[in-house]
Amino acid sequence: METVDLARLQFALTAGAHFLFVALTLGLATLVAVVQTWATLTRNPVHLRMTRFWGQLYIINYAMGIATGLVMEFQLGLTWSGLTEFAGNTFGASLAIETLVAFFLESTFLGLWIFGWNKLNRWAHLAAIWVVTLTAYASAFWILVSNGFLQHPVGYELADGVLRLTDFGAMVANPTAQVAFFHVLGGAMVTGGFFMAGVSAYHLRRRTAEQDLFRKSLRIGVGVALPATLFTATLGGLGFETLQPTKAAVWSGDAARIAAAQAEMVAAHGPGDYLPPSGWVHAGGLTMMIAFAVMFFFSGLSAVLMLFRPAVRGLRVWHWLLTLMIPVPFLAMLGGWVFREMGRQPWAVYGLLTTAEAMSPLTETQMRVSLTAFVTVFAVLIVTNYLLLARAARRGPGAVTLGDRPIDAPSTEPALSL
């Protein structure tokens, strides 16, 4: 492989892995916030235990997501310095806002939520998880504003060989970013819904304790997954209206359209191959669509079955299938990510900077060492996250340490006197 191919492979593996953590984090945060809202309003102990159980799984995934995000960001300076030098003044603004949102607001309020059990007023504690959820949405939004600029640059000028931001509002309102944000948000809810339903089905099948908790959780997961799948598919359809001409031509498979798109790019940028890799574009798009079709039909069937208490309590075949469905949303998210990013090639900033020009001046040996190191670190993080999530999910609510004393129980600690 050429050096630029190694660099692309490294970023694809690390960014794709990080994206999986983000999908589950966004989905679970929303579900935990909704469940805690109901628990706070009704003081129902079952919903309070649900909040603690799903909240602990959310925290595990969030922590690993932060670790992978930090590792991934190093690559912008190490491997893609050409991109940051050329376009850092533009998409760097939204990345800076995302950093302030994610690493200051979100992490601060998450700390208040984690350590505020039994210490904060129950309404203040509820407000903390909602701030965490909303700032998670904001973090995803600003990331996709940056990505939208790379996909379809707007609001800039080219001066002295670098891009400068001239219209921040145009970059924020970029349809490529707006549609992608709601599409990703819907996909995250699909991921969270199937995760909650699958884990609940595992416990119902094994007849573990807290059957009432998992029956309610299963219904919530399925009840979210079906409309979220429809919403995500709708936004995905709107996203096809924002495709680059070369990606749209390759996806269509029309030889005349492909030739016309290539000729247009050659006329604008000179000789070269400006078509994205057809195999990757079709593989990513088809994987996404097939996975969503499977999820749509299965979630529709599950929405009918969950109306019948005997099925929820004892239909073991359905429980098995629900558990096996947990990885499918992740597969769909990865397929969509490959379709979006590979379809932009050979451009790092579409129509302005190629991927080869965006790369740092690294040797093949340096790139191989870097690839090995990054892949090793991410493999360890992914395996660790899977083992921790699987263990916490398998052990059930009885082993949860988050807020292990009821939120409204009186404290036995001595009062602080001044």
C-alpha positions as CSV (number, residue, x, y, z in Angstrom):
1,M,0.0,0.0,0.0
2,E,1.1,3.6,-0.7
3,T,1.7,5.9,2.3
4,V,-1.5,7.8,1.7
5,D,-3.4,4.6,1.6
6,L,-2.0,3.6,5.0
7,A,-2.9,7.0,6.4
8,R,-6.4,6.6,5.1
9,L,-6.7,3.1,6.5
10,Q,-5.6,4.3,9.9
11,F,-8.1,7.1,10.1
12,A,-10.9,4.9,8.7
13,L,-10.3,2.3,11.4
14,T,-10.0,4.7,14.3
15,A,-12.8,7.1,13.2
16,G,-15.1,4.2,12.4
17,A,-14.4,2.6,15.8
18,H,-15.1,5.9,17.6
19,F,-18.3,6.4,15.7
20,L,-19.6,3.1,17.2
21,F,-19.2,4.5,20.8
22,V,-20.8,7.8,19.8
23,A,-23.9,6.0,18.4
24,L,-24.6,4.1,21.6
25,T,-23.7,7.0,23.8
26,L,-26.3,9.3,22.1
27,G,-29.0,6.7,22.1
28,L,-28.5,5.5,25.7
29,A,-28.2,9.0,27.1
30,T,-31.6,9.9,25.7
31,L,-33.3,6.7,27.0
32,V,-31.7,7.1,30.5
33,A,-32.9,10.7,30.6
34,V,-36.5,9.7,29.7
35,V,-36.6,6.9,32.2
36,Q,-35.2,9.1,35.0
37,T,-37.8,11.7,34.1
38,W,-40.6,9.2,34.7
39,A,-38.9,7.9,37.8
40,T,-38.7,11.5,39.2
41,L,-42.3,12.3,38.4
42,T,-43.8,9.1,39.8
43,R,-41.1,8.0,42.3
44,N,-41.6,4.5,40.9
45,P,-38.8,2.3,42.3
46,V,-38.7,0.1,39.2
47,H,-37.9,3.0,37.0
48,L,-35.4,4.3,39.4
49,R,-33.5,1.0,39.3
50,M,-33.9,1.1,35.5
51,T,-32.2,4.5,35.5
52,R,-29.3,3.2,37.6
53,F,-28.8,0.0,35.5
54,W,-28.9,1.6,32.1
55,G,-27.0,4.6,33.4
56,Q,-24.1,2.5,34.4
57,L,-23.9,0.9,31.0
58,Y,-24.0,4.4,29.5
59,I,-21.1,5.6,31.7
60,I,-18.9,2.7,30.6
61,N,-19.5,3.4,27.0
62,Y,-19.1,7.1,27.4
63,A,-15.7,6.8,29.1
64,M,-14.4,4.5,26.3
65,G,-15.8,6.9,23.7
66,I,-13.9,9.8,25.2
67,A,-10.7,7.8,25.2
68,T,-11.1,6.8,21.5
69,G,-12.0,10.4,20.6
70,L,-8.8,11.8,22.2
71,V,-6.7,9.2,20.4
72,M,-8.4,9.9,17.1
73,E,-7.9,13.7,17.3
74,F,-4.1,13.3,17.5
75,Q,-4.2,12.2,13.9
76,L,-5.2,15.7,12.6
77,G,-1.9,17.0,13.6
78,L,0.2,13.9,13.1
79,T,-1.1,12.5,9.9
80,W,-3.2,15.2,8.2
81,S,-1.3,18.5,8.8
82,G,-1.9,19.5,5.2
83,L,-5.6,19.5,5.9
84,T,-5.3,21.6,9.1
85,E,-2.9,24.1,7.4
86,F,-5.2,24.5,4.4
87,A,-8.6,24.4,6.0
88,G,-8.1,24.6,9.7
89,N,-9.3,28.3,9.8
90,T,-12.7,27.2,8.6
91,F,-13.8,23.8,10.0
92,G,-11.6,24.3,13.0
93,A,-14.1,26.8,14.4
94,S,-16.8,24.2,14.8
95,L,-14.3,21.7,16.2
96,A,-13.3,24.2,18.8
97,I,-16.9,24.7,19.8
98,E,-17.5,21.0,20.0
99,T,-14.5,20.7,22.3
100,L,-15.9,23.3,24.7
101,V,-19.3,21.6,24.6
102,A,-18.1,18.0,25.0
103,F,-15.1,18.3,27.3
104,F,-16.4,21.1,29.5
105,L,-20.2,21.3,29.7
106,E,-21.0,17.6,29.0
107,S,-18.3,16.1,31.2
108,T,-19.0,18.6,34.0
109,F,-22.7,17.8,34.2
110,L,-22.0,14.1,33.7
111,G,-19.8,14.3,36.8
112,L,-22.6,16.0,38.7
113,W,-25.0,13.3,37.6
114,I,-22.7,10.4,38.5
115,F,-21.6,11.8,41.9
116,G,-24.8,13.7,42.7
117,W,-27.0,10.7,43.5
118,N,-28.3,11.1,47.1
119,K,-26.7,14.6,47.3
120,L,-28.5,16.7,44.7
121,N,-32.2,17.6,44.9
122,R,-34.0,15.0,42.6
123,W,-35.0,17.7,40.2
124,A,-31.5,19.1,40.0
125,H,-30.2,15.6,39.4
126,L,-32.7,15.1,36.7
127,A,-31.7,18.4,35.1
128,A,-28.1,17.3,35.1
129,I,-28.8,14.2,32.9
130,W,-30.9,16.3,30.5
131,V,-28.0,18.8,30.1
132,V,-25.7,15.9,29.5
133,T,-28.0,14.6,26.8
134,L,-28.5,18.0,25.1
135,T,-24.8,18.7,25.1
136,A,-24.2,15.3,23.6
137,Y,-26.5,16.3,20.8
138,A,-24.7,19.6,20.5
139,S,-21.3,17.9,20.3
140,A,-22.5,15.6,17.5
141,F,-24.0,18.7,15.7
142,W,-20.7,20.6,15.7
143,I,-18.7,17.6,14.5
144,L,-21.1,17.2,11.6
145,V,-20.9,20.9,10.8
146,S,-17.1,20.3,10.4
147,N,-17.7,17.2,8.4
148,G,-20.4,18.9,6.3
149,F,-17.9,21.6,5.3
150,L,-15.4,18.9,4.1
151,Q,-18.2,17.3,2.1
152,H,-19.6,20.5,0.7
153,P,-17.5,23.6,1.4
154,V,-19.5,26.8,1.9
155,G,-18.9,30.2,3.5
156,Y,-15.2,30.5,2.7
157,E,-12.7,32.4,0.6
158,L,-9.3,31.2,-0.7
159,A,-6.6,33.7,0.3
160,D,-2.8,33.2,0.2
161,G,-3.2,29.5,-0.5
162,V,-5.4,28.8,2.6
163,L,-9.1,28.8,3.3
164,R,-10.6,31.5,5.5
165,L,-14.1,31.5,7.0
166,T,-16.3,34.4,5.7
167,D,-19.8,33.2,6.6
168,F,-20.1,31.2,9.8
169,G,-23.9,31.1,9.4
170,A,-23.6,29.5,6.0
171,M,-21.4,26.8,7.3
172,V,-23.8,26.0,10.2
173,A,-26.8,26.0,7.9
174,N,-25.1,23.8,5.3
175,P,-27.8,21.2,4.2
176,T,-25.1,18.5,4.0
177,A,-24.5,19.0,7.8
178,Q,-28.1,19.5,8.9
179,V,-29.5,16.4,7.2
180,A,-26.6,14.3,8.4
181,F,-27.1,15.4,12.0
182,F,-30.7,14.3,12.1
183,H,-29.8,11.1,10.2
184,V,-27.1,10.3,12.8
185,L,-29.3,11.2,15.7
186,G,-32.0,8.9,14.4
187,G,-29.5,6.1,13.9
188,A,-28.3,6.6,17.5
189,M,-31.8,6.2,18.8
190,V,-32.1,3.0,16.7
191,T,-28.9,1.7,18.3
192,G,-30.0,2.6,21.8
193,G,-33.4,1.1,21.3
194,F,-32.1,-2.3,20.0
195,F,-29.4,-2.3,22.7
196,M,-31.9,-1.9,25.5
197,A,-34.4,-4.4,24.0
198,G,-31.6,-7.0,23.3
199,V,-30.1,-6.8,26.8
200,S,-33.6,-7.0,28.3
201,A,-34.5,-10.0,26.2
202,Y,-31.3,-11.7,27.4
203,H,-32.5,-11.4,31.0
204,L,-36.1,-12.3,30.3
205,R,-34.9,-15.4,28.5
206,R,-32.7,-16.4,31.4
207,R,-35.4,-15.7,34.0
208,T,-33.1,-13.5,36.0
209,A,-34.4,-11.3,38.8
210,E,-36.0,-8.0,38.2
211,Q,-38.3,-9.4,35.5
212,D,-40.6,-6.4,35.8
213,L,-37.7,-4.0,35.1
214,F,-36.7,-5.9,32.0
215,R,-40.2,-6.2,30.7
216,K,-40.6,-2.4,30.9
217,S,-37.1,-1.9,29.4
218,L,-37.9,-4.2,26.5
219,R,-41.1,-2.4,25.6
220,I,-39.2,1.0,25.8
221,G,-36.4,-0.3,23.5
222,V,-38.8,-1.7,20.9
223,G,-41.1,1.3,21.2
224,V,-38.2,3.6,20.4
225,A,-36.5,1.4,17.7
226,L,-39.5,1.3,15.3
227,P,-40.2,5.0,14.9
228,A,-36.5,5.8,15.0
229,T,-35.9,3.4,12.1
230,L,-38.5,5.2,10.1
231,F,-37.2,8.6,11.0
232,T,-33.6,7.6,10.1
233,A,-34.6,6.1,6.8
234,T,-36.5,9.3,5.9
235,L,-33.6,11.5,6.7
236,G,-31.3,9.1,4.8
237,G,-33.5,9.6,1.7
238,L,-33.2,13.4,2.1
239,G,-29.5,12.9,2.4
240,F,-29.3,11.6,-1.2
241,E,-30.4,15.0,-2.4
242,T,-27.1,16.5,-1.0
243,L,-24.7,13.9,-2.6
244,Q,-21.7,15.2,-4.5
245,P,-22.2,14.7,-8.3
246,T,-19.4,12.2,-8.5
247,K,-20.7,10.1,-5.6
248,A,-24.3,10.3,-7.0
249,A,-23.0,9.2,-10.4
250,V,-21.1,6.2,-9.1
251,W,-24.0,5.2,-6.9
252,S,-26.4,5.3,-9.9
253,G,-24.2,3.0,-11.9
254,D,-25.1,4.9,-15.1
255,A,-22.0,4.8,-17.4
256,A,-23.0,8.0,-19.2
257,R,-23.6,9.9,-15.9
258,I,-20.3,8.7,-14.5
259,A,-18.5,9.8,-17.6
260,A,-20.1,13.2,-17.5
261,A,-19.2,13.7,-13.9
262,Q,-15.6,12.7,-14.5
263,A,-15.4,15.1,-17.5
264,E,-16.8,17.9,-15.5
265,M,-14.2,17.5,-12.8
266,V,-11.4,17.2,-15.3
267,A,-12.5,20.5,-16.9
268,A,-12.5,22.2,-13.5
269,H,-9.4,20.7,-11.9
270,G,-7.2,19.3,-14.7
271,P,-6.3,15.7,-15.6
272,G,-6.9,13.0,-13.0
273,D,-9.3,10.4,-11.7
274,Y,-12.0,12.2,-9.6
275,L,-14.4,9.3,-9.2
276,P,-14.8,7.6,-5.7
277,P,-14.1,3.9,-5.5
278,S,-17.3,2.2,-6.8
279,G,-16.9,-1.0,-4.8
280,W,-16.7,0.8,-1.4
281,V,-19.5,3.2,-2.2
282,H,-21.9,0.4,-3.2
283,A,-20.8,-1.9,-0.4
284,G,-21.3,0.8,2.2
285,G,-24.7,2.0,0.8
286,L,-26.1,-1.5,0.4
287,T,-24.9,-2.6,3.8
288,M,-26.7,0.3,5.4
289,M,-29.9,-0.2,3.4
290,I,-30.1,-4.0,4.0
291,A,-29.4,-3.6,7.7
292,F,-32.1,-0.9,8.0
293,A,-34.6,-3.1,6.1
294,V,-33.9,-6.0,8.5
295,M,-34.3,-3.6,11.5
296,F,-37.5,-2.1,10.2
297,F,-39.3,-5.4,9.6
298,F,-38.0,-6.9,12.9
299,S,-38.9,-3.9,14.9
300,G,-42.4,-3.9,13.3
301,L,-42.9,-7.5,14.3
302,S,-41.5,-6.8,17.8
303,A,-43.9,-3.9,18.2
304,V,-46.8,-6.3,17.7
305,L,-45.4,-9.0,20.0
306,M,-44.7,-6.6,22.9
307,L,-48.4,-5.9,23.1
308,F,-48.9,-9.5,24.4
309,R,-47.7,-10.0,28.0
310,P,-47.1,-13.8,27.5
311,A,-44.8,-13.1,24.5
312,V,-42.9,-10.5,26.5
313,R,-42.5,-12.9,29.4
314,G,-41.8,-16.2,27.7
315,L,-41.3,-16.2,23.9
316,R,-37.7,-17.4,24.0
317,V,-37.2,-17.5,20.2
318,W,-38.1,-13.8,20.1
319,H,-35.8,-13.1,23.0
320,W,-32.9,-14.9,21.2
321,L,-33.5,-12.9,18.1
322,L,-33.7,-9.6,19.9
323,T,-30.4,-10.3,21.6
324,L,-28.8,-11.2,18.2
325,M,-30.1,-7.9,16.7
326,I,-27.9,-5.8,19.0
327,P,-25.0,-5.6,16.5
328,V,-27.2,-4.8,13.5
329,P,-27.6,-1.1,14.1
330,F,-23.8,-0.8,14.5
331,L,-23.3,-2.5,11.2
332,A,-25.8,-0.1,9.6
333,M,-24.0,2.9,11.1
334,L,-20.6,1.7,9.8
335,G,-22.1,1.1,6.3
336,G,-23.5,4.6,6.2
337,W,-20.2,6.1,7.4
338,V,-18.2,4.2,4.7
339,F,-20.7,5.4,2.0
340,R,-20.5,9.0,3.2
341,E,-16.7,9.2,3.5
342,M,-15.5,6.9,0.7
343,G,-17.9,8.7,-1.6
344,R,-15.9,12.0,-1.0
345,Q,-12.7,10.5,-2.4
346,P,-10.2,11.6,-3.8
347,W,-11.0,14.8,-1.9
348,A,-10.3,15.7,1.7
349,V,-12.1,19.0,1.1
350,Y,-14.4,18.4,-1.8
351,G,-13.2,20.2,-4.9
352,L,-10.5,22.1,-3.1
353,L,-7.9,19.7,-1.5
354,T,-7.1,16.1,-2.3
355,T,-6.5,13.5,0.3
356,A,-2.9,13.1,-0.9
357,E,-2.3,16.9,-0.5
358,A,-3.9,16.8,3.0
359,M,-1.4,14.3,4.3
360,S,1.6,15.1,6.5
361,P,5.1,14.5,5.0
362,L,5.6,11.0,6.5
363,T,7.6,8.1,5.2
364,E,6.1,4.7,4.6
365,T,7.9,3.3,7.7
366,Q,6.6,6.0,9.9
367,M,3.1,5.4,8.6
368,R,3.3,1.7,9.3
369,V,4.5,2.2,12.8
370,S,1.8,4.8,13.4
371,L,-0.9,2.5,11.9
372,T,0.2,-0.4,14.1
373,A,0.2,1.8,17.3
374,F,-3.2,3.3,16.6
375,V,-4.8,0.0,15.7
376,T,-3.4,-1.7,18.8
377,V,-4.6,1.0,21.1
378,F,-8.1,1.0,19.6
379,A,-8.3,-2.8,19.6
380,V,-7.6,-2.7,23.3
381,L,-10.2,0.0,23.9
382,I,-12.8,-1.8,21.9
383,V,-12.2,-5.2,23.6
384,T,-12.2,-3.5,27.0
385,N,-15.4,-1.7,26.3
386,Y,-17.1,-4.9,25.1
387,L,-16.0,-6.9,28.1
388,L,-17.0,-4.2,30.6
389,L,-20.4,-3.7,28.9
390,A,-21.1,-7.4,28.6
391,R,-20.2,-8.1,32.2
392,A,-22.2,-5.2,33.6
393,A,-25.2,-6.1,31.3
394,R,-25.0,-9.8,32.2
395,R,-24.8,-9.2,36.0
396,G,-27.9,-7.1,36.0
397,P,-29.2,-4.4,38.3
398,G,-28.1,-6.2,41.4
399,A,-24.5,-5.5,40.8
400,V,-25.0,-1.8,39.9
401,T,-22.9,0.6,42.0
402,L,-24.2,3.8,40.5
403,G,-26.4,5.6,43.1
404,D,-26.5,2.4,45.2
405,R,-28.5,4.2,47.9
406,P,-32.1,5.3,46.9
407,I,-32.0,8.9,45.7
408,D,-34.5,10.1,48.3
409,A,-33.0,8.1,51.3
410,P,-31.8,10.3,54.1
411,S,-28.0,10.6,54.4
412,T,-26.3,9.1,57.4
413,E,-23.2,11.3,56.9
414,P,-22.7,13.9,59.6
415,A,-23.7,17.4,58.6
416,L,-20.9,19.9,57.9
417,S,-20.8,22.6,60.5
418,L,-19.0,25.9,60.3
